[in-house]
Amino acid sequence: MFTPEFLVTAMVVVLAPGAGVLYTLATGLGRGPRAAVAAAFGCTMGILPHMLAAILGLAAILHASALLFQAVKIAGVLFLLWMAWQILREKGAMALTADAPARGLCNIALRGALVNILNPKLSLFFLAFLPQFLSGQATSATREMTVLGLAFMAMTFAVFVLYGVFAAAARSRVLGNARIMQILRYGFAATFAGLGLKLALQRI
């Protein structure tokens, strides 16, 4: 199962910047390493429903139902735009300031989970991605997809933690530089808005 092709492909997918990476980086910068780990954990857990949907075949139903797909997609778009607005306002969970309001780790993890849960494309991704690396034995297909999915989640968590801890390490320098903070604030907000727009334009 754990072929070099799977490991390389999975790592490329995990390393690619997306909403989860962006959220983890912003959290690390704004709240430090513990919060970054919580954000990484939440983003990773947000993958679980999509993996289970692919294993159980529910992703096929999502793919076939335009109404259901659109409903989840719209919720995801609105959530990403709301996060962009939070950054621009310099308030709330996404504030990039030295005196950012305290948030519980569970709250941070929950927001991270929502980032991935509200992306319907993840279910379709797993439906197309995992079967490529199965042995071809029908009797072990479910077990193999579960193991591969969990391996993907473990890689996601490890990489996201590295992203977040790296951001947290640069926190003191970044937060003390008004120019860098302004660039990051607009950059994060624009990227979240761009991801929302990209999701809005996607079709089944």
N, C-alpha and C positions, 0 to 999 in steps of 0.2 A: 504493500500500500504506500509506504513512505518512500516513493521513488524520488530520484533527484529532480525529475520533472515537476513532481508535486511540490517539493520543498522550495524549488526556485520560483515556480509560478506563484505559490502562496506568499512567499516573501516579497515578491514584486508588488502583489496586490496590497499587502499590509503596509509596505513602505510608502505607497502612493499617497500623496496628500489628499485628504478628504475632510468631511465635516468632523469626524471623530478625532483625527489628528489635530485639526484646528482648535477644537474644543479643549483637548488635553494641553496643547501648548498655551492657550490663553489662560487656562486654569493654573498651570504651573507658574506662569509669569505673575498672575494676580494674587495667588494664594500660597505658593510654595510647594515643596515636594510631596507632603502628605496628601494635599488636595489633588495634586497631579496624579498620584497613584489611584485615588478614589475615582477621578475622571476616567482614567484608563480602564479601571475595573468596570465602571458603568458602561462605557462604550463596548467593552468586550461582552458583557451580559446582554447588551442590546442586539448582539448577533444571534444569541441563542434561539429566540422565537423564529427567526428566518431559517436557521439550520433545521430546527424541528419541523417547520413547514415543508421544507424540501424533502426531508426523510419520510414524512407522512403523506407526501403528495399534495399538500394543500397549496403549494406554490403554483401547481398547474391550474387549480381553481382560480387563484388570484390572477393568473395570466389570462384565463378565459373570461373572467368577469371584468369588463371595462369599468362598470360602476364602482365595484369594490376597489379596483386599482386606483381610480381617480380620487376616491374618498381618502384613501391612505396617503396618496401623493399630495393632495391639497393640504392635509394636516401637516405633512412634512415641510412643505413650502412655507406655510405660515409660521411654523416653529423656527425655521432657519432665519426668516425675515425678522421675527421677534428677537432672536439672539443678536442679530446685527444691530437692531435698534437699541438693545440693552447696552451694547458696547458704545455706541455713539452718545448715549445719554450719560455714560460713565456711572451708571447705577446698576443695582441688582447683581445677579450671580455672575454676569460676564464683565463686570467693571474691571478695567486694567489700571488700578490706582493702588498706591501704597496703603491707603486707608480703606480698602474695599470692605464692604460689610461682611461680617463673619457668617459663614454658612456651614452647616453640618456636613460631614463627609457623606452621609446618606443622601442628602439633598443634591450634592454635587454628582454623586454616582447616578442618581435617578435622572438628572438632566442629560448625563452622558448616555444612559441607556436609551432615552427618548430620541437622541440624535440618530441612532441606528434603527430603532424600532419603527420610526416613521419614514423609513426609506424603503418603499416596496420593491425596489430593484434588487435589494439584497436577497430576497427570497428567490427571485428568478436567477440571480447570480449563482446561488448554491445549487439550484436545480440543474444548471448547465455545467457548473464547475466540478462538483464532487464526483458525479458518475464517470467522468473521464479517467479517474484513477482507481476504479474498482477492478477486482480480479475477474469479474465476469460470472462469478458463481451466485446464482439467484438466492441460494439459502443463506449466504453471508453478506448480502448486499446492505441490509439495514445496519448490521454491526459495523461493517467497513465504513459506511457513510458517517456513522456516529463517531467512530474513532478519528476519521479524517477531519470531521467538523470540529471536534474538540482540539485536535492538533492545530487547526487554523486559529481557533480562539486563543490557544496558549501563545502562539506566535504573535497574535494581535496584541495581547496583553503585555508581553515582554517588550515589543517594539514601542508601544504607546507609553509605557513606563519610562523607557529611555528618552523618548521625545519630551515627556513632561518633566523629568528630573533635569534634563539639559536646560530646559526653559527656566526651571526654578533656580538653577545654579547661576543663571545670568540675571536673575530678578533684581538684585540690589543695584547693579549697574544700569539696567534698563529703566527701572522706576525712578532713578535719580536724574534721568536725562529727558527733559521735556520734549525735545525735538524727536527723539526716538519713540517716545510714548505716543506722540501725535501720529507719527508714521504708522506705528503698529496698530493704533486704534482704528484709523481709517482703513488700513490694510486688512485687518481682521473683519471689520464691518463689511467692507466691499466684497471680501471673499465669501463670507456667509451669505450675503445677498446674491452673489453670483452663483453659489451652489443651489440656492433656492430657485433662482431663475432657470438654471440648468435642469433641475428636477421638474419644474413646471412645464418645460418644453419636451420632456421625455414622453415617449409613447410606449405602450405595451409591446 
